[in-house]
């Protein structure tokens, strides 16, 4: 994980919580693998449309792999859920 991602993650703890929530929703719907980019788009929708975030929520697509790795490393129930490209 790079320094910019670590800072973004530290500054935006709600992002990780919502990523976990949406990832588990996808898994509970029967998916054995899912796209972190799809989760991030769902996150954008939630924060920009459903909640009307006054700050204009933004997240860099470059963080998708970092979040996928973090989720799988820290949550055994989601291990292997995201496919990574190196």
Secondary structure, 3 states (H helix, E strand, C coil): CCHHHHHHHHHCHHHHHHHHHHHHHHHHCCCCCECHHHHHHHHHHHHHHHCCCCCCCCCCHHHHHHHHHHHHHHCHHHCCCECCCC
